[in-house]
């Protein structure tokens, strides 16, 4: 699992039929301090996340382990909306 900030949405009117009805979001991965790192990722939203929220996402075969993405050709899935996180006793993020 990785932390990310939801940066935007993706609209694709033509896609693989098994992907119909899935919401796609653009994520900006962040490190434990909340600083942006890495390239943007497009992920299937399995939890109803919105732009600006911090989320946990998984990639690779783990992305197909949710009820929403099971047996679907996706490589990234949002599986949690983050309320807060703490590192070394210091709160780094709070919703």
Secondary structure as UniProt FT lines:
FT   STRAND          2..10
FT   HELIX           17..19
FT   TURN            20..21
FT   STRAND          24..30
FT   TURN            32..33
FT   STRAND          41..45
FT   TURN            51..52
FT   STRAND          54..59
FT   HELIX           60..64
FT   TURN            67..71
FT   STRAND          76..81
FT   STRAND          84..87
FT   TURN            88..89
FT   STRAND          90..94
//
